[in-house]
């Protein structure tokens, strides 16, 4: 999953760690990104597809982007979701090894991949930060493997909701937004759509969560219980 990285002013924790804008290398990159082209992405539209030439890095400005791999039988496997502040398209190959598709209407800012690599070559601090980010991403990927391979449906969904809460940057928050379809969540967690829906209903019946009308906003009624259920 060498596709999602975060560069954001907030202490926003993602699978690729924290990269503070307050530091000089980040200011340099931020200056360049501020003048980069903004591209509007419709829901279900791809930012890039597996096999496309890797010419640009994209920072998510609005919306949510699903990062996925197409399996040999045509099925897709979502690896992660990218949120505002995340960078897409980092890597060492000349082509993308994953696909990036918007789950909602989104905006991304485009930046030359070659320019970013040149900056990293000439700035040891920035290069080190990107290296640490990749290490943190590998840790997150291994955690996902454990979640999919060893955890029950309740544990997977509970862990997913807690992960959304952490990524919102508001650890004290009581709501999370599901800016993706149930099928997207199912593809991430290795479950069926029906199992995701039944598990959300089960958690609501237990009084752990509440799902508002429309199903996009989830109220976390009992975070401690949810943490126990996630087996974290």
Phi, psi and omega per residue, in radians:
X1 nan 0.987 -3.109
X2 -1.532 0.952 -3.037
X3 -2.258 -0.462 -3.018
X4 -1.980 2.090 3.086
X5 -2.331 2.741 -3.085
X6 -2.042 2.295 2.992
X7 -2.321 1.775 -3.017
X8 -2.552 2.666 -3.093
X9 -1.248 -0.502 -3.126
X10 -1.391 2.798 2.996
X11 -1.303 1.165 -2.956
X12 -1.651 1.924 -3.050
X13 -1.514 2.168 3.063
X14 -2.258 3.099 3.124
X15 -1.010 -0.266 -3.117
X16 -1.915 0.240 2.945
X17 1.527 -2.930 -3.053
X18 -1.893 2.300 3.070
X19 -2.292 1.827 -2.995
X20 -1.395 2.340 3.086
X21 -1.235 -0.239 -3.055
X22 -1.263 -0.249 -3.089
X23 -1.594 2.667 -3.012
X24 -0.977 -0.810 -3.142
X25 -1.040 -0.626 3.138
X26 -1.245 -0.623 3.106
X27 -1.090 -0.705 3.122
X28 -1.084 -0.795 3.115
X29 -1.176 -0.703 3.135
X30 -1.098 -0.669 3.112
X31 -1.051 -0.728 -3.140
X32 -1.234 -0.725 3.130
X33 -1.114 -0.573 -3.122
X34 -1.078 -0.455 -3.125
X35 -1.823 0.117 -3.131
X36 -1.376 2.777 -3.127
X37 -1.205 2.381 3.081
X38 -1.730 2.273 -3.127
X39 -2.045 2.268 3.086
X40 -1.526 2.354 -3.116
X41 -2.112 2.209 3.089
X42 -1.383 2.787 3.074
X43 -1.001 2.326 -3.126
X44 1.332 -0.027 3.084
X45 -1.419 2.545 3.141
X46 -1.528 2.423 2.958
X47 -1.353 -0.782 2.993
X48 -2.740 2.849 -3.137
X49 -2.099 2.708 3.065
X50 -0.939 2.251 -3.129
X51 1.690 -0.253 3.083
X52 -1.176 2.596 3.047
X53 -1.017 2.393 -3.121
X54 -1.601 1.522 -3.065
X55 -1.789 -0.442 -3.056
X56 -2.297 2.718 2.914
X57 -1.873 2.461 -3.075
X58 -2.114 2.276 3.017
X59 -1.807 2.252 3.130
X60 -1.256 2.168 3.096
X61 -1.753 -0.674 3.121
X62 -2.522 2.662 3.064
X63 1.510 -2.985 -3.116
X64 -2.301 2.383 -3.123
X65 -2.063 2.268 3.074
X66 -1.552 2.259 3.079
X67 -1.789 2.129 -3.040
X68 -2.501 2.846 3.088
X69 -2.039 2.371 3.069
X70 -1.571 2.156 -3.129
X71 -1.382 2.903 -3.057
X72 -1.094 -0.423 3.133
X73 -1.619 0.147 3.083
X74 1.659 -0.232 3.100
X75 -1.246 2.728 3.091
X76 -1.893 2.647 3.079
X77 -2.256 1.905 3.129
X78 -1.250 2.297 -3.124
X79 -1.655 -0.659 -3.098
X80 -2.941 2.980 3.003
X81 -2.018 2.414 3.108
X82 -1.809 2.384 -3.090
X83 -2.074 2.975 3.128
X84 -0.893 2.285 -3.083
X85 1.806 -0.337 -3.136
X86 -1.399 2.554 3.057
X87 -1.789 2.386 3.101
X88 -2.005 2.506 2.991
X89 1.739 0.124 3.069
X90 -1.299 2.580 3.141
X91 2.973 -3.072 -3.119
X92 -2.044 -0.120 -3.126
X93 -1.633 2.915 -3.126
X94 -1.469 -0.130 3.110
X95 -2.366 2.767 3.140
X96 -1.270 2.378 3.122
X97 -1.729 -0.091 3.099
X98 -2.333 2.924 3.065
X99 -1.926 2.652 3.124
X100 -2.231 2.074 -3.064
X101 -2.268 2.326 -3.127
X102 -1.227 2.338 3.039
X103 -1.596 -0.320 3.079
X104 -2.437 2.978 2.997
X105 -1.004 2.350 -3.015
X106 -2.504 2.944 3.005
X107 -2.313 2.409 3.067
X108 -2.254 2.642 3.081
X109 -1.863 2.240 -3.023
X110 -1.681 2.365 -3.114
X111 -2.439 2.430 -3.115
X112 -1.062 2.189 3.110
X113 -1.106 -0.679 3.142
X114 -1.105 -0.661 3.134
X115 -1.155 -0.722 3.123
X116 -1.121 -0.731 3.133
X117 -1.139 -0.648 3.100
X118 -1.145 -0.680 3.096
X119 -1.090 -0.743 -3.133
X120 -1.149 -0.622 3.125
X121 -1.131 -0.538 -3.076
X122 -1.774 0.006 -3.111
X123 -2.357 1.728 -3.069
X124 -1.067 -0.601 -3.121
X125 -1.157 -0.765 3.110
X126 -1.139 -0.732 3.125
X127 -1.067 -0.707 3.124
X128 -1.137 -0.697 3.135
X129 -1.118 -0.710 3.109
X130 -1.156 -0.661 3.091
X131 -1.084 -0.797 3.120
X132 -1.109 -0.630 3.129
X133 -1.105 -0.738 3.123
X134 -1.124 -0.690 3.100
X135 -1.068 -0.724 3.118
X136 -1.184 -0.600 3.105
X137 -1.128 -0.720 3.114
X138 -1.076 -0.680 3.088
X139 -1.078 -0.759 3.130
X140 -1.139 -0.657 3.132
X141 -1.138 -0.723 3.096
X142 -1.112 -0.655 3.107
X143 -1.106 -0.692 3.112
X144 -1.113 -0.680 3.114
X145 -1.071 -0.714 3.105
X146 -1.150 -0.747 -3.131
X147 -1.038 -0.835 -3.092
X148 -1.269 -0.627 -3.036
X149 -1.495 -0.454 -2.975
X150 -2.139 -0.356 -3.016
X151 -1.636 2.685 3.086
X152 -1.323 2.993 3.137
X153 -1.051 -0.732 3.136
X154 -1.108 -0.754 3.130
X155 -1.100 -0.713 -3.119
X156 -1.141 -0.838 -3.114
X157 -1.169 -0.705 3.109
X158 -1.085 -0.775 3.125
X159 -1.124 -0.646 3.114
X160 -1.102 -0.797 3.139
X161 -1.106 -0.727 3.110
X162 -1.151 -0.628 3.093
X163 -1.112 -0.696 3.076
X164 -1.093 -0.696 3.131
X165 -1.095 -0.749 3.120
X166 -1.143 -0.709 -3.087
X167 -1.256 -0.328 3.093
X168 -1.224 -0.275 -3.120
X169 1.424 0.042 -3.119
X170 -2.128 1.502 -3.099
X171 -1.089 -0.399 -3.136
X172 -1.600 -0.030 -3.097
X173 -1.149 2.617 -3.121
X174 -1.948 0.051 3.121
X175 -2.310 2.582 3.004
X176 -2.306 2.629 -3.129
X177 -1.854 2.241 3.075
X178 -1.609 1.508 -3.102
X179 -1.519 0.683 3.141
X180 -2.685 2.837 -3.140
X181 -1.349 2.826 3.076
X182 -1.069 -0.569 3.118
X183 -1.148 -0.575 3.100
X184 -1.172 -0.767 3.117
X185 -1.102 -0.703 3.133
X186 -1.092 -0.738 3.137
X187 -1.145 -0.570 3.103
X188 -1.240 -0.774 -3.002
X189 -1.591 -0.039 3.138
X190 1.240 0.621 3.140
X191 -2.131 3.021 3.003
X192 -1.554 2.834 3.111
X193 -1.045 -0.741 -3.118
X194 -1.086 -0.681 -3.138
X195 -1.180 -0.690 3.093
X196 -1.067 -0.825 -3.124
X197 -1.113 -0.759 3.129
X198 -1.121 -0.663 -3.107
X199 -1.210 -0.689 3.064
X200 -1.090 -0.706 3.102
X201 -1.119 -0.715 3.132
X202 -1.101 -0.766 3.122
X203 -1.123 -0.630 3.099
X204 -1.190 -0.732 3.115
X205 -1.084 -0.592 3.121
X206 -1.313 -0.136 -3.133
X207 1.409 0.224 -3.110
X208 -1.446 -0.645 3.131
X209 -2.352 2.987 2.983
X210 -2.469 2.370 -3.117
X211 -1.884 2.119 -3.121
X212 -1.278 2.857 -3.136
X213 -0.972 2.279 -3.090
X214 1.794 -0.401 3.017
X215 1.330 0.212 -3.113
X216 -1.744 -0.305 3.133
X217 -2.014 2.198 -3.135
X218 -1.993 2.167 3.075
X219 -1.570 2.192 3.120
X220 -1.574 1.718 -3.041
X221 -1.357 -0.568 -3.072
X222 -2.479 1.517 -3.070
X223 -1.138 -0.649 -3.141
X224 -1.092 -0.786 3.117
X225 -1.149 -0.697 3.136
X226 -1.086 -0.678 3.107
X227 -1.129 -0.730 3.093
X228 -1.089 -0.727 -3.123
X229 -1.180 -0.534 3.116
X230 -1.324 -0.234 -3.129
X231 1.058 0.732 3.142
X232 -1.713 nan nan
